[in-house]
Amino acid sequence: MSVETTSLEELGRELGAAIAETDEYERFEEAKAAVEADDEAQERIREFNQLREEFMFARQTGNATQEGMQKLQEKQQNLHDLPVMADYLDAQSELQSRLESINQAISAPLAVDFGGEAGGCCQD
């Protein structure tokens, strides 16, 4: 490996470590752990995922209905109404915003969107 590649990889590791120390990341990890430890949240997640899978299958087979979509949206809202889940979604949004800001800083001197397109091929 070239010195330049090694240096860039080290910078990447340092950036990852620095991101892991941000308030946004720490809050996200705490909120995620709280959701994982909350029995009611876990039950509502299971119920939502089951209904979503059923709806996706119905859509693939041409049997999806507006009523089915409405039930899925209601189940999702029921999940999001839990305070622990609302906190998780807020923390996730804040982290995504921070990561987008970091992506823009990395992408600024490049001719590509580092986080969105750097790995793609033949994108218009």
N, C-alpha and C positions, 0 to 999 in steps of 0.2 A: 504494500500500500504506500502511496505517496505521502509525503509529509503533509501536503495540503489536505488530502482526504482525511488523514488521521486527525488533523486539527479541526476540520469541519465536523467530523463525528464527535469529537470531544466537546465542541461548542454546542452541538445538538444535545448531548447528555447534560451539559450544564444548563441549557435552556429548559430541558425537561425537569431537572431538579428545581430550578428557580420557579417554574410554573407550579410544581407540587407544593411550594412554600407560600403561594399567594393566599390571601384571605378567601378569594373566590373558590379556589380548589379545596381548601380546608373546609369551608362551609358546605360545599357540595358533598364531600366525603362524609361529613357528619350527618347531613340530611339523608344521604343514601343509606347509611347505617341505621338511622332511625326508622326509615321505611322498611328495611329488611327485618328489623326487630319488632315491628308492629303487626300483631296477628290480624287485626281488622284490615289493615292495608294489604297484607299478603292475600287475604281471602278475596278482597275486592279486585286485586290484580288478577288472581286466578279466574274469577268470574268474568272479568272483562276480556282476558285473553281467550277464554273458551268461546265466548259469544263472538269475538272478532274472528276466530278461526271458522266458526260456523257461518258467519256472514261472508267471509272470503270464499269459502267453498260454494255457498249459494251463488255468489257473483260469478264464479268460474263456470258454474253449470247453468247460468242464465236464470236462476231462481231467486235472485236477490229482490227484495221489495223495499219500498220506501219505509214501510213499517219496521222492517228489520234494521235499516239504517238508523232510524229514530231510536230504536231500542238500544243499539250499540252506542249512540251518542249519549243517551241517558245514563247508560252504565259507565261510560267514561266520565261524565260529569259527576256521578255519584262517587267515583274514585277520587277525582280531583277536589271534591268538596272536603275530604278529610284534611284537617290541619297539617298533619305530618306530610301528606302528599303535596299539598299546596306549597309548603316550605321547600320540599325537594324540587318541585318544578321551578320555583323562584330561584333557588340556588343554581339549578341547571342552566337557566336562562342567563344569569349573571356570569357563570363560567363560560358559556358559549360566547357571550359578548366580549369577554376578556380575551378569549382565544382568537376571535375574529380580529381584534385589535392587534394582537401579536402577529397573526397571519398577514395583516396589512403592512406591518412594519418590516416583516421578512420579504414580502412581495414587492415592496416599493422600489428597490433597486433592480429587480428582475423584470423580465418581460412576460412573466406568467403569474397567475394566482397560485402561490406556493402551496397552500392548503387545499385548493380546489382542483387545479389542473396540472400541477407539476408532474404527476405520474402518468398522465393520460397520453394517448397517442392519437394523432390525427384529429384533434378537436378543432372545430370551427369557431 
